[in-house]
């Protein structure tokens, strides 16, 4: 019999530490050829969209998918379905709004762990929404942050974001007075917006910086400019297949011949040492590295499977007469 886990159930057991652990595990398994991820499929309706992300993890004995529907009023419903790989039965349906925010932040956290300088302590953050909160939390778990500079066009909401996140994480989180201030002097730059135009000038970038663009998961979105892509070495993505389908940041660079989809670096390949990330020593100190995050079903499957185990151990969930 399948189990339904509500948002309340998921929040009771899922922490950022767990999300970081499971997302990294998913990257490693896929890089080793031990897991499968299927790029997002979108069904577009007038004013609304249905999105499906699928994945399989034999080591977990799980195959499944996330389906999320963005309604005409821009609200959304999101569910992860987990099936037993061997038996074929549906094991669980999980509400996935909170889980989606956690695993999206965790992907950036894992990237910062492997691609940012070890002593990176200053973060420039573009965005103030709910996903920006988990982006910040995830990075704070893998790097000791001394200062966070936040920029967005709505100064009032930026101030509210800083007032909430600073005390929550015990970090100096303050508004940046300009886009340039958010970039210059920052060791890491994280962007979580719905921007259709680049949010800063790539000429402002400084040697050694790590940039994570986490909001450009559609071809009509752009968070970084061509100059940023040109200066980045390497350009790392969560998945080459996903990036080719929907990375608005990289499509112009591909059309200009600056990048090739097949030569982009998957983050999992960096983690297992197959592809180059940040170099050791002086060479790495000067590298500008760009990470493009789009979201993968594998992140949902690994996180969801762990949430299911923890929920079962605590007796959480509602039995369903299906599966």
Beta strands, then each sheet from edge to edge (+ up, - down):
strand 1: 2-5
strand 2: 35-45
strand 3: 48-57
strand 4: 62-70
strand 5: 76-84
strand 6: 90-95
strand 7: 122-126
strand 8: 147-151
strand 9: 173-175
strand 10: 188-191
strand 11: 210-213
strand 12: 235-237
strand 13: 265-266
strand 14: 289-292
strand 15: 318-320
sheet 1: 2+ 3- 4+ 5- 6+ 1+ 15-
sheet 2: 9+ 8+ 7+ 10+ 11+ 14+ 12+ 13+
end
